[in-house]
Each structure stands twice: as C-alpha cells, then as structure tokens.
C-alpha cells in the first residue's frame, strides 16, 4: 500500500483506514441512544435533533479522531486513525503525514 498517496475522498467519509485497514464505523447513532436506555421514539428525536439522523440516511458515529491545533485553526486540523495513529492533514488534500502517537510530533501545516 502506498502510504504517501493522497486520499481520494475526505477522510471523514471513509469507513476504513487506508493504512492499517481498521474499521472506523462506531455504529448507528439512534441505536446508541437506545442502548443508553432511551425509548425508540426518544432516541430518534435526539438523533434527529443533534446529528441529522433520518430513517433514509441513518447517520453513524465514527472512531476517527479529530485533532485541533489552536496555533493553526480553531477547529479540526488533522484526522487520525485510533488504531495505527496514521495522521492526515485536513488542509492539503487530506495528505498522509505519517504515524504519530504524540500530538507534538505532528509536523505543523497551514490551512493556506
């Protein structure tokens, strides 16, 4: 697998890590609220109101980790696989940067 390639689609829209193959799907959002003890109706209301969940498009939670670097941007600047620590730059075509266990080791990039 070419670890330096750009990701063809946004990392956040992928289900699997293109480095280690980990599955980032963390389940249906409505079902998570049912498991917390909410009724089906209550869970659906919460999922719709806060996550845009619908029966036609049942949104799902992701295990993908968003990393914020406030020196660059007030929001997510990097995405990281929770299993292999593969890290992608949000600002430059989701370029693969490497595998970093420590946030401080991620090379600084700019959103411009």
HELIX and SHEET records of a PDB file:
HELIX    1   1 UNK A   11  UNK A   13  5                                   3    
HELIX    2   2 UNK A   29  UNK A   35  1                                   7    
HELIX    3   3 UNK A   40  UNK A   51  1                                  12    
HELIX    4   4 UNK A  103  UNK A  105  5                                   3    
SHEET    1   A 2 UNK A  25  UNK A  28  0                                        
SHEET    2   A 2 UNK A  60  UNK A  62 -1                                        
SHEET    1   B 4 UNK A  65  UNK A  68  0                                        
SHEET    2   B 4 UNK A  76  UNK A  80 -1                                        
SHEET    3   B 4 UNK A  86  UNK A  89 -1                                        
SHEET    4   B 4 UNK A  96  UNK A  99 -1                                        
END                                                                             
